[in-house]
């Protein structure tokens, strides 16, 4: 009804044709705007520069920055980074003992890193951590199973030993298992750094019921939500090849 009223109000008014020069000028401006449109990966890079400008160990971006970065990631498609499911990265060979995973390095500085994990079917990135880091992952295509954990909060020494979930519910430890060929765009802020104590550690996980600890109290109905983690040194089930990213280039300003 609002549209009908607007049209009715225009009846009886004088209209004139816009000069062709005006139309041409308008088209020219639209073409220039279209040409100036930034590639999505460039927009992601520039957003990361702002969001992680103050990044250091333990840095967590404010909610509005998280929402902004998530919005940019949500808009990125496989073709925006030059990927297709039929590329060699996503195929396995009968001679491979475990499915080979490829990491495409896009960018890294002391504040953040950007890259893409390419997993063939049944490819697994074992359970690992991101100490003192904030991680954003975008599944570009494929079907993937994700298992994630957060550390529980330690109880004060004088109180009964009752486990409580961490208030930071972000899955800072996770495992990826590809059901089909998958591509995962990862943004880490700040990136791994052995010198600054941000070292990647891999884990085995075990059901909570496998071990008992005297004085440890967990409601029976919540026990399935907890597991024991054990650090592991050997990664016989992981093979990662690093490759350079060949999609649309990033321009540093």
Secondary structure, DSSP 8 states (H G I E B T S, - for coil): -HHHHHHHHHTT-------HHHHHHHHHHHHHHHHH---HHHHHHHHHHHHTTT--TT----HHHHHHHHHHHHT--GGGGT--TTSGGG---TT-SS--EEEEEEEE-SS-EEEEEEE-TT-EEEEEE-TT-EEEEEEEES-EEEEEE---B---TTS-EE-B--S--S-SEEEEEESS-EEEEEEEES--BTTTTB---EEEEEEGGG---TTEE--GGGGGG-EEEEEE---TT--EEEEE--SS-----
